[in-house]
Amino acid sequence: MTREQKDNLFVLIKSLSKSEKRQFKLYVGRLGVNEDSKFLTLFNILDKLSAYDEATILKKGIVKKQQLSNLKAHLYKQILISLRLNPSHQDIRVQIREQLDFATILYHKGLYKQSLKILDKAKNLAISNEEKNVAYEIVELEKVIESQYITRSLNNRADELSVQAKELSQQNVLASKLSNLSLQLYGQFLKTGYVKNKAETKRITEYYHDRLPKYDINDLGFREKLWLYKAKLWYSFLTQDFLACYKYASKWVNLFYKNHEMIVLNPVFFLRGNHYLLEALFYLRQYEKFKYALSRFEQVTHEKWFPVDDNIDGLAFLYIFNNKFNLHFIEGSFEDGLALIDDVLERLKNYKDRIDEHHVMVFYYKIASMYFGAGDNKKCISFLEKIISNKSLQMREDLLCFSRILNLVAHYEAGLDYNLDVLIRSTYKFLIKMEDLYEVQKEFIKFLRGLGDIYPNEVKNEFKKLHSKLKEFENDPYESRAFLYLDIISWLESKIQNKPIGLIIKNKFNEMKYNS
């Protein structure tokens, strides 16, 4: 897969809305001397290009090659200044920082009481919005002013500021420890994936408990609780305790639903919390709760008060449509799910600079699975090839592994068995390089390798044998997750019963609804 050349300035310009571009030109033209400035000319050139091309820029003759990097850096800075002035980007954090800047300027001018008055308002705003790092920074500046100048602003001012600084410092230290633990566990997950045996579970458990700070839940504010639930969620995901995942993802999401103003201030955390809640419910096959949580989540993102920007828009698409796919996988409604595909592919084009390639490949796997469930094996293979042939990024090994296994199954189903032996060997070689393969994968590969030696009239019996072996792993805590990537059990049952896999899954779903 060829990789399009990326340039930070070009990507930034292409991310601008029409109103942001118009404001930038107004910002540049606020002084007449800027109307024909080189950086505005460069902006107009880049805005018209469909792909970054340095040769085209240099042909315009506005700057020499040696000066281009400096001009680009200057333009980049000017665009950021213009965006900062845009009312749509004036959130609480920017407002607090702006007030802190104003107070600092007044302090340096010797206008101490005016500075302290602004700082006090900014501090209260920061504390009420859980921006405790900047609140601590404000208190430290207040201490500097009070310690250097006799303001007589309040009695016992020194004691009051010292207590406030201590409390904020303790809260920030706790939040930092919890956020560090959450990030470390997430990094561990990206590196090794889910635990595969008792030894790994023991190692992760010790790692988690050694780094979890002591706390009293009654003393925690919104921010500290949020990081605590994140850390507990990632520990639960790593150890494949999906009931605990559901528990802490629910606490995370409910924290926002109880504090609506925090959804506006921290929309990305709200989006991610809902995604993990839905992921946990998907693994637990809690259909009614999943459907309700997805509907509620999507409804909130369409509310007028819900913040909108490029990043939020891209993430909302990513999480909502991923889970719309998952809803069809639970129901076995693969044919209905095909209607999502064109919309997703179009949106992926629109968000190509905002969604990383790994998540694009996850979508391709889900699309391939949708086509497989609907019986269109050739289209399934087409999307799996996009993943398998992608050499330009490091993806999680489990995605690469199951893409190859599903590719084998789809080739078998499509009757493309003329090169199946070669495909099996290459897949086997790839999987053997992976450490700690799931037993499910080992048994399945062993079965596929022996297919060539089985007489046609014996194939169904071999399917039954493999089905019996794999059923043993269905409730194994270290093996069961393999079935969530590829429902091999249902596929085998479809071969044994001579029915479409979609019908098998749909029947299981209807039975599950009836018994619940």
N, C-alpha and C positions, 0 to 999 in steps of 0.2 A: 504494500500500500504506500503510495507516494505521499509525502508530508508537505503540505503547503507551507511556504516560508512565512513565519510569523514575525511581526515587528510590533513592539509594544505601542508605539505612537499610532501606527496604522489601525491596530485593533481598538485603541481608545477612541479614535475618530469615528470608526465604523459603529461603535456602540452608542454614539450620541443620537438623541432624538432630534427631530426637526426644530423643536423649540430650543433645545440646548445649543444647536448649531447657530440658530438665529441670535440667541443671547451672547454667544461667544463673539460673533461679528460685531454686535452692538458694544460689547465690552472693549474689543480692540479699537473700535472706531470712536471711543469716547474722547480721544484727542485726535485732531486732524492729522497729525504727523504719522499716525499709525495706519492710515487708510491703505497706503501702498507698502506697508512693511513686508519684509521678506518672509517672516514667519506666517503672516496671513496668506501670502501667495502659496507657501508650502502647504498650508491647511487646505486651500481650495484644490490644489493638485491632488493631494492624498484623498480628499473627499470624493473626487471623481473617479479614482482608480478602483477597479474591481478586485485587484490583488496587488500586494506591495511589490513595486518594481523600481529599484534604485536607479537603473539606467534611464528610465523615462523621466525621473525627477531631475537628473543631471542634465538631460537634453534641453530642459526648459531654460537653463542658464542662469537660474536665480542665485546659485551658490556653487562654489568649487567643492570637489569631493572631500578635501581635507576639512572644510568648514561645515559639512552637512550634519555631522553628529552633534556639533554645538547648536546649530539652528534647530535641529529636532528636539534636543533637550530643552531649549528655551520655549519652543512651541508647546511641548508636553506640560511644562510648568504653567504656562499661561492658560491652557485649557483647564487644568486643575483649579486654578484660582477662579476662573469663570464659573466652574461647577460649584465651587464652595459658596459663591455669591448667589447661586440659584435658590429661590425659596423652597423648591421641592427637595433640596438636600439639607435644609436647615432643621435637622432633628434636634432632640434634647441635648445630645452629646455635643454637637457643634455649638449650640447656644451656650452651654455651660463653659466650653472652652473659650468661646468668644468673650464671655463676661470675665473670665480669668485673665485673658489677654488685656482687656480694657483696664482691669484693676491693676495689673502689673505696670501698665503705662502710667497710670495715675500715681502709683507708688514711686516710680522713678522720677516723676515730676515734683515729688514732695507733697502731693495732695493726699495725705495719709487717711484722713477721715472719709473722704470720698471713696478711696480705694477699699477701706474696710467695709463700708456700706454695701458696695457692689459684691465684695467677697462673701458677705453674710447671706445675701440673697442667692448667690450662685451655689453656696454650700448647702443651703436648705433645699434648693432645687435638685442638687446632686444626690443628697441623702434620700429624698422622697422618691427618686427614680432609680435607687440602688446603684448609683454610680459612685461607689465608695472609694475607689482609687483616686479619682479626681477630687473627691471630697477631702481625702487625707492631704492631698497636694495643696488644697485651698487653706486648710487649717495650718499647715506648715508655713504658708506665706503670711497668714494672720499672726502667727507666733513671731515671725521675723519682724513684722511691723511693730507689734506690741513690745517686743524686747528691745528694739532700737530707739523707739520714740515714745515719749510720754503723751499718750493720747487721752488718758482718763476716760475712755469710752464706756467702761463698765467696771463696777467693783468686782473683785475676785476674778477678773478676766483671765489672768494667768492660770489659775487653778482650773477654770472652766475649759480653757483651750487644751491644757495638759490632759485632762480626763477624756475629752473628746478625741484627741489625737491617739491616746492609748486604746480606746474602744475601737476606733476605725482601724488602727494598726492590727489589732488582734483579729478583727473580722476579715481584713485583707489577707493576713497570713493564713487563716483557715481556708478562705476561698482559694488562695494560691495553691495550698497543699492538695485540696480536693480537685482543682482543675488540672494540676500536674498528674495526679493519679489517673484521672479520667483520660487524659491525653496519652499517658504511658500505656494504659490498657488498650486503648484504641490502636496505638502503634503496634502493640503485641498482636492484636487481631489481624491487622494488615500484613504483618510479617509471617505469622504461622497459621492463621485461621483458627477454627474451633479446636478444642482439645480432642485428642483422638484416643487417649487411654488414661488410666488412673494416675500414672506417673506425671503426665502433663497437668492433670487436674490438681494434683498435690502441689506442683511447682507454682502454678498460677494462684492457687489459694493462699499459699505462704507469701507470695509476692504482694498480693492484694492486702492481706491483713497486716503485713509489716509496714505498709505505707499509708494505711487508712488512719487519719488523725482522730484523736478523741474529740467528741462533740456532745452537746446536749441539744436535741432536736428543737426544744422550746426556745433556745437562744439564737437559732438560725433565722436569718432573713431570707428574702426571696432568692437572692443570688447564691447564698451558701447552700440552700436546699437544692437549687437547680444543679449545682456542681456535684453535690452528694448523690442525687438520683442518677446523674450521668455516670459517675464512677461505678455505682452499684449495677446500673444497666449493662455496662461493658463487661464487668466481671461475670454477670449472669449470661451474657451472650457467649463469652469465651468458654464458659463451662457448660454451655448448652442447656441451661436451666431456663426454659422458655416461659414457665409459669412466673418465675422471678422477673424475667424480662418484661412480661406483661404488667406485673405489679409496679415496677419502678418507672416504666414508660407511662403508665396511667398516672402515677404521682407527678411525673414531669409535666404531662399535658394538663392535668387538673390544676396544677400550680398556675398555669397561664389562664385557664378558664375562670379561675377565682380572682385573677388580677388582670383584667382586660387591658389596662393601660400598658402592661408589660408585653402584650402581643404586639402593640404598635411600636414599642421601643426595641424589642428583641424578636422581630418576625422570623429570622433565620432559625433561632432556637425553637420557636414554636413549630415551624415546619418540620424540623428534624425530629422533634419529640413525637409528633403525629406519625411520621414515617416509621419510627422504631416501634411505636404502639401497634401499627398496622402489620408490621413485619412479624412481631411476636404473635399476634392473633392469627396470622396466616399459618405460621408454624404449628400453632395449637389447633388449627382448623375450627376456630370459633366463628362460624359463618355469620350469625346474626350480629354479634358484637363487631365483627369486621365491617360488615355492611353499614352499620350505624355509625361507626367511627369514621369511615371513609366519607359518608354523606355529610356528616357534621363538619369534618375537616374541609371538604371542598366548599361547603356553604360559607364558612368563615372567610375563606380566601376571596370570595366574591362580594363580601360586604363592602360598602362604600368607605368605611373607616379603615379597612385593612390597607396597610401601606403598599405602595406599588413602586418598584424600580426594576431595572434589568436583572439584577441578581435574584431578587425575590421572585420575579416572574419565571425565571429559568428553573429555580429550585421547586417552586410550586408545580410546574409542569412535570419535572422529574419525579417527584414523590407521588403526585396524584395519579399519573398515568402508569407508573410502575405498579401501583396497587390496584388500578383498574384491570390491568392484565392479571394480577393475582386473584382478583375476584372471579374472573372467568375460569382460571385454573381450578379454583375450589369447586365451582359449579359444574365444571366439565362442559361449559358452553363455548367451545372453541370456535364454532362457526360464527356465533354472535360476536366473538372477540375480534374476528378478522376486520370488522368495521373500524377498529381503533388504529390499524396499522398505517394507513395512508396519512392520517392526521399526525401520528407520532413521527413518521419520517419527514413530513413537511416541517414540523416544529424543530426537529433535530437540525435541519438546515438553518433555520432562523436562529437557533441557540448555539451554533457551532463554536463560537468564541467564548461561550459561558459554561458549557457542560464538558467536563473532561472526557477523554477518549475511553477511559475505562467504563464510565456509565453508559456511553454510546454502545459499547460492546455488550453490556448487560441487557440493554434494550434489544439488541440483535438476537441475543439468546432467547429472550422472552418471545420475540416475534417468530423465531425458528420453532420454539415449543408450541406456539399457537397454531402455526401451519401444520406441524406434526400431528397435533391433536385433531385438527380438522381433516387430516388425511392427505394434505398436499405436501408430499415428501420432497419433491424437487425444489419447491420454494424454501422448504425447511433447510435443505442442504445448501442452497444459495446463501442464506444468511449465516449459517454455521461457517461457511468458507471465509466470510468476512472476518470472523473471529480467529479461525485457525491460521489464516494466511497473514494476519497482522503481526508483523515483527517489530513494530515501531514503539511498543510500550510493554511495560511489565504489568501483567494482570495477575489477579489472584489465581493461584494454581488450580483451585477447585473449579473455577469457571472454564479454564482451558481444558481441564480433564473431562468434565461432563460435556463440553462442546464436542470433543472427539468421540465420546461414547455415543451421544445422541446422533452424531454424524454416521457412525457405523449402523445404528439401528435404522436410521432413515434410508441409507443405501440398501439395506436388506429389505425393508418394506417396499421400496420403489422398484425392486427387482434388478437393481444395478449391481449384480454380483460378479460381473466379469473382472473387476479389479478388487473384489472384496478381500481376497487373501493379502494383497499388497497393503490395503488400508488397515486391516487387522494388525499386520506386522508393524507398520509405522506407528499405529496407536499404542500397541503394546510396548514398543521401544520408548515412546514418550512417557507412558505411565510408569514404566519401571524406573525412570530417572527420578520420579517423585518419591520422597520419603514418606513412610507411614500411609500407604494407600489404604483406603477403606476396604474391609473384607468383601463388601458388596461389589466393589469394583473388581477385585481379584477374581471372585467367582464368575462374574459376568464375562470378563475377558477370557477366562479359561473356557467358558461355554462357547463363546464366539470362535475361539481358535479351533475348537473341535467340530464346528458345524460342517466343515468340508468332508469329514469322514463319516457323517451320519446319512443313512439312506432316507429318502423323502418320506417314506411311510413311518419312520421312527422319530421324525422331528418333533411331533406333538408330545410324544412321551418324554423327550429331552426337555421340552419347555416345562412340563409338569415337574420334572426332577429339580430343575433350576428354581422353579417357583417355590417348591418345598424348602429348599436351602435358604433362599432369600427371605422367606417368611420368618425364619428364625431370628433374623436381624432387625425385623420391623420395629420391635420395641426395645432394642438395644440402645442405651443412651449415647453411645459413641458411633453407632452405625446408622441410626434411623434418619439422620439428616440427609444422607445420600439420596434417599427417596424423594426429598423435596426438590432437588435439582432435576431429577428424571424419575418419573413414577414407573420404574421397571416392573414392579409388581402388577400394576394395572395393564402394562403392555403385554406381559406374559399371559395374564388372564384373557386379554383380547385374542391372543393367538390360540390359547387352549379352547376358548368358547367360540372362536371364529366370529367375533363381533368387533366393531370399531372401538378403538381405545376411548374415544370421546363418550361413547355410550356406556362403557364400563365405569368410567369416572362419574358420569351423570347419575348412574344407578346407585353408586356408593353415596353420592351427595344426597340423593333423595332419601335413601335409607337413614343417613345420618340425621337429616331434618326430621324424619318421622320419629326417630328414637329420642331426639333431644327434647 
